[in-house]
């Protein structure tokens, strides 16, 4: 399991949000979110931002854990 997936799972469980509810709210299937949490697949910037909102997390932190440059930072650089 990667640090992004582990962090997401811990925060989701701490927030009391089920896997299915979180997946539904960000527009993915539960199996996809499960694969993200176990590090089998990655997640795009838009879904990470939606997940951050659900978990009440800083989206930049989640982007960094996922190995992405946050979209607002990328825009500033470009």
N, C-alpha and C positions, 0 to 999 in steps of 0.2 A: 504494500500500500504506500502511495506517495504522500508527501506532507500535505499537499493540497487536498487530496481526497480524505485523509484522516482528519484534517482540520474541519472540513465541511461536515463530515459525519458527526464529529464531536459537537460542533456548534448547532447543527440541526437537532440532534438529540437533546442538547441542553435547552434549546428553545421550545422543546415539546412538539416539534413539527414532524409528522410521519414522513417517511420516504415518498409514499404515494401523494400526499398532500403537497409536499415541496415540488415534486416533479410536475404535478398538474399546474401549479401556480407559475412555473417558469416555462411551461409548454413543451415538456419532454415526457417520455414514458418512464415509469418507475425503474425498469430494467436499465435504461440508459444512465439514470442518476446513480443507480447502484454500481454500474461499471465505472463511473467517474469517481465515486467514493473509494473504490478498490484499486484505482489507478490503472484500469484497463484501457480507458479512453480519456481524451481531453475534452475540454469544454470551451466553446467560443466566447469572445468578449461580451457579447450581448447577453448570453445566458448567465455568465458570471455576474454581470451587473444586476440581473433580475434576482439571482440567488442571494446576492449581498443584501438586497432590499428586504427579502423575506427573512433573512437571518439577522437583520439590523447590524450588519457588518460594514466596515469601510471597504468599498469596492476595490480601491487601490491595493489593499492588503491581499484580497483574494486574487487579484490579477497577478501580483508579485509571487504569491505562492504557486500559482499555476504556470509561472514562467513567462507571463505576458507583460508587455508594456501597456499600462492603462491607456485607453483611447485618448483621454484628455492630455496626457503627457506626450503621446505620439503626435497629436495635433500641434502641440507647442514646438516640438522638435522640428517638424516638417514645415 
